[in-house]
Amino acid sequence: MKKSVYAWSILLTLAVGMLAGFLIRDDVSFYLQSVKKPALTPPAWVFPAVWTVLYVLMAWGLARVLVRAGQRAVRSRALTLYVAQLFFNFFWSILFFHVRAYLFSLVWLAILWLLILAMARAFSRADRAAAYLQVPYLAWVAFAGYLNLMVFLLN
C-alpha cells in the first residue's frame, strides 16, 4: 500500500509536468531565441532538471502525508491544496510561454507561491518532513518570480 501511494503520487505529478512541457515545447524555443532575459537566467538545460527534482519532492511530500495523516480532514486539506498548486503550476507554463502574458503570469506565480506555502503548512500538520520537502519548491518559484518580473520589464 505505502509503496503504491508513493509511486502513484510521483508518476501522476511527473505526468502533469511532462504534459505542460509537451504543450509548450514550441513556445520554449521562441522564448530561448527571441525573449530578452535577465543576467541571472540559468542555461536552458537547468529548468527540466530542476523541475523534475521538484516534482518528485512535492509528490514525495504528498505521499508522506497520505500515508501518515491520521485525520481524514488533514489528508483532505493537504490533497486539495496539492491539486490547487499543481493546477496553478501547470497553467503558469502555458500563460508565460504560450500566451506570453508576462504580467498576468507573474500574478499567477505569486498565487502559486502562496498555495505552495499553504500546502506546506497543511503538510506539516501530518508530517513535518513532508513540509520541509517543499522548501526547494518555494525557493525555486520565488526565483522564477524574479525571472518572470525581469522578462516582463525587459520585454
Disulfide bonds with the S-S distance in Angstrom:
none
